[in-house]
Amino acid sequence: MNVKDLYIDFFEKKGHKQIPSAPIVPENNPTVLFNTAGMQPLIPYLLGQPHPYGKRLCDYQKCVRLTDLDEIGDKTHHTFFEMLGNWSLGDYFKDESIEYSFEFLTKILNIPVERLAVTVFEGDDKIPRDEVSANKWMELGISDKRIAYLGRSDNFWIAGDSGPCGGDTEIFYWRSNDDIPEVFDPEDDRWVEIWNNVFMEFYQDENGNITELSQKNVDTGMGLERIAAVLEGVDDNYMTSIWKDVIDTICDIADLPYEGNEKSMRIIADHIRTAVFIAADPAGIKPSNTDQGYILRRLIRRAIRHARSLQIDINSNWDEQVALLIINKYEKYYRELSDNKEVVLSVLKNEKTKFSRTLEKGLREFDKLVNVDNKVVNKDVAFKLYDTYGFPIELTIEEASDKNMEVDVEGFYEKFKEHQEKSRSASKGKFKGGLAGNSEMEIKYHTATHLLNAALKRVIGPEVYQKGSNITSERLRFDFPCDHKLTAEEKTEVEALVNKWISEDLKVTKNQMSKEEAIASGAECSFIEKYPDIVTVYSIGDVSKELCGGPHVEHTALLGEFKIKKEESSSAGVRRIKAILK
Ligand code: SER
């Protein structure tokens, strides 16, 4: 049996019910693009709603994390991974959770106890030090020298800024042939974290206030690729049985060895696997310039770029070969892969055709525009390739390096910014009263709109987002999904919250970053298609963070008093607020 099957079998024997992996695209949560942890689909149950399968659950959950996108290509990062998890929803707590983890690791996976060490929460002014967990570990045979007490940044877990949360205990494994030190030093990276047991007994709201949940839960998570690497004794995840045949296939296709070509091969393997899972998801995502579709497009295109850099003929069926291998490997666990096999293959094919056209045109222009006698591709050429021919800057860099040339990348980004500013000014007036409004009052309403959005999320629920917005110098109008007419209390609460933030005179800050970074940082991005690859994110104190073209006021005290004038239906399931600043 492989680890996945051993894990489920073990927890079933301990009275857990296996739940199916939820889709990677969350079904009822527009605030995140993908599930990033096994607990995410379980949030309502951690908060107290009874789960139809009972109080003890286990699964392997498909997760996509984009925070590490730039790290892909090294030995340990992946955009897609499977998380093994077990949960107690108000049933067992610390003692049993630790006993189960210890038994699974030492008896089922046969990991010697000498190779294990743990961290536990050291406590702070709000939550006491976790002696219960530490005592349990010692009782099981972990020496006190192998227990490290760490603070909130290490041993406290929450998804995002608010939600169910709690202290955790993390289990580490000594992955080295060096002698195992008696004393555990969590900073020594020969100790790798393999499992996280979170004791979710609190709820943290957006202001950082912590209250006790109605039930004490356990949420554990173990990354499959990491535990596989540990058990198989390799330090490169891509050399485990999970990936080995995928890498071998890529070596065959490219007719190159893995050694020396690791980075591109890992990127191809990782990105095609993630693309296969996103394209097969029941949400029916297709490559596009928005949200999940945008990520899918970027992954496929980046894989193609790296295939090209390995001299693979990108118009051959190399991508299909890799995708089919992945589908075969995983279809036993995830039926949607075989059900949607044709969809996946056609997504890959269509996107490749589109990208090939851009590439061909761009490459022709590259040769025409670039003077090989110069050692540098200047900023005007790099920008023209991007702006007129849709040729990504990364490709210009690769092409240039093939010709032993450099690219003025800094100059490119300067031009990029100038261009953005210009098109923004050009669109002012065109969208009078819309997002690019330019009178002083319109700018204020624009900032007030962000505050209103943030306040509605807190008062009505996280499902609120900006479905529509219209601004004039007299008022703002904001449409958002909501299934009921707001009560008088809700309206008062929203107004009070916005006015509180105004009176706190919060600073409005502006940052530029790539779309991926913006998404990964949790910035709200309902209209991502309107924005270029490098985007502007506006934050207001720590109450709001939105991807947005601006402009905004510099601090909230400039807004005056906020008042809701009208709340009405806009269409089915959508409410409309009109509000003014006095
Ligand atoms: N939610 C925790 C994590 O993702 C444990 O599952 O690490």
Boltz pocket constraint, residues with backbone or C-beta under 6 A from the ligand:
constraints:
  - pocket:
      binder: B
      contacts: [[A, 36], [A, 37], [A, 38], [A, 39], [A, 84], [A, 85], [A, 157], [A, 196], [A, 197], [A, 198], [A, 219], [A, 220], [A, 221], [A, 222]]
      max_distance: 6.0
